[in-house]
Amino acid sequence: MSDSVIWGIRTYKLFLYAGTYEVYDHRVKGLIILNEAGGEREVYAYFTDGPPPEGLRIVNERYIVWYEFDQFHPLMEMLREEKPIYIQYFEGDRKYLTIATAAEPVGEGEDK
């Protein structure tokens, strides 16, 4: 059995680095920080130069997750184009986190 918590994202910040730097012994090329709407929680999504580590870390109210660098642009586009955005955190046999949109009708498309 697992427990889950869902919260909305209020703001985000994008960081694209010239070169790489080390975070928890992994080379990082980018970072996206997601801030909770009306709360203290934040997600640090690190984008690695190479395979990302498995799992996530939680330090106080900071949830740290890892992606391969080729996922930076798709997540950036999701944050720019979709509303609302939610975080869902699961804790059970293992801990994991999803970044998700609200339900949309099939074929809705995006207004440009």
TORLOLUM-763415 format. One record per residue (C-alpha): residue number from 1; residue in one letter; z negated, x negated, y negated. Coordinates in steps of 0.1 Angstrom, whole numbers, plus 5000, padded with zeros to 4 digits. Layout:
<pts>
PT resi resn    z    x    y
PT  NUM    A    Z    X    Y
...
</pts>
This chain:
<pts>
PT resi resn    z    x    y
PT    1    M 5000 5000 5000
PT    2    S 5008 4987 4966
PT    3    D 4997 4996 4931
PT    4    S 5021 4997 4901
PT    5    V 5018 4998 4864
PT    6    I 5046 5007 4840
PT    7    W 5047 5000 4803
PT    8    G 5074 5001 4775
PT    9    I 5088 4972 4756
PT   10    R 5085 4973 4718
PT   11    T 5102 4940 4708
PT   12    Y 5118 4909 4722
PT   13    K 5126 4873 4712
PT   14    L 5154 4851 4725
PT   15    F 5152 4814 4728
PT   16    L 5183 4793 4739
PT   17    Y 5175 4756 4741
PT   18    A 5198 4727 4734
PT   19    G 5191 4708 4765
PT   20    T 5162 4716 4788
PT   21    Y 5124 4712 4789
PT   22    E 5098 4714 4816
PT   23    V 5076 4745 4823
PT   24    Y 5054 4744 4854
PT   25    D 5075 4715 4867
PT   26    H 5108 4735 4863
PT   27    R 5137 4726 4839
PT   28    V 5142 4756 4816
PT   29    K 5173 4763 4794
PT   30    G 5162 4796 4779
PT   31    L 5133 4821 4774
PT   32    I 5131 4858 4766
PT   33    I 5097 4872 4755
PT   34    L 5092 4909 4759
PT   35    N 5063 4925 4740
PT   36    E 5045 4957 4751
PT   37    A 5047 4988 4729
PT   38    G 5012 4995 4716
PT   39    G 4995 4968 4738
PT   40    E 4987 4932 4745
PT   41    R 5009 4925 4775
PT   42    E 5040 4903 4773
PT   43    V 5065 4891 4797
PT   44    Y 5079 4855 4795
PT   45    A 5112 4854 4813
PT   46    Y 5122 4818 4818
PT   47    F 5158 4808 4827
PT   48    T 5160 4777 4848
PT   49    D 5186 4749 4852
PT   50    G 5188 4753 4890
PT   51    P 5171 4776 4914
PT   52    P 5141 4795 4900
PT   53    P 5107 4794 4917
PT   54    E 5097 4824 4938
PT   55    G 5071 4850 4925
PT   56    L 5054 4853 4892
PT   57    R 5023 4840 4874
PT   58    I 4999 4860 4854
PT   59    V 4978 4843 4827
PT   60    N 4956 4867 4808
PT   61    E 4981 4894 4796
PT   62    R 5011 4872 4800
PT   63    Y 5034 4878 4830
PT   64    I 5056 4848 4837
PT   65    V 5088 4854 4857
PT   66    W 5118 4832 4865
PT   67    Y 5156 4837 4866
PT   68    E 5186 4815 4871
PT   69    F 5202 4807 4838
PT   70    D 5233 4828 4845
PT   71    Q 5211 4859 4841
PT   72    F 5202 4851 4805
PT   73    H 5232 4869 4790
PT   74    P 5230 4901 4811
PT   75    L 5193 4905 4803
PT   76    M 5200 4899 4766
PT   77    E 5228 4926 4767
PT   78    M 5204 4950 4784
PT   79    L 5179 4945 4757
PT   80    R 5205 4949 4729
PT   81    E 5223 4980 4744
PT   82    E 5197 5000 4763
PT   83    K 5167 5021 4751
PT   84    P 5141 5025 4762
PT   85    I 5133 4994 4784
PT   86    Y 5103 4994 4807
PT   87    I 5084 4968 4827
PT   88    Q 5071 4979 4861
PT   89    Y 5046 4955 4878
PT   90    F 5038 4959 4915
PT   91    E 5008 4944 4933
PT   92    G 5004 4947 4970
PT   93    D 5014 4923 4998
PT   94    R 5030 4903 4970
PT   95    K 5033 4906 4932
PT   96    Y 5066 4913 4915
PT   97    L 5079 4927 4883
PT   98    T 5110 4946 4873
PT   99    I 5127 4951 4839
PT  100    A 5143 4985 4839
PT  101    T 5159 5012 4818
PT  102    A 5152 5049 4817
PT  103    A 5174 5072 4838
PT  104    E 5208 5080 4823
PT  105    P 5234 5105 4834
PT  106    V 5262 5091 4855
PT  107    G 5293 5082 4835
PT  108    E 5275 5084 4801
PT  109    G 5289 5051 4788
PT  110    E 5278 5033 4757
PT  111    D 5287 5045 4721
PT  112    K 5304 5016 4702
</pts>
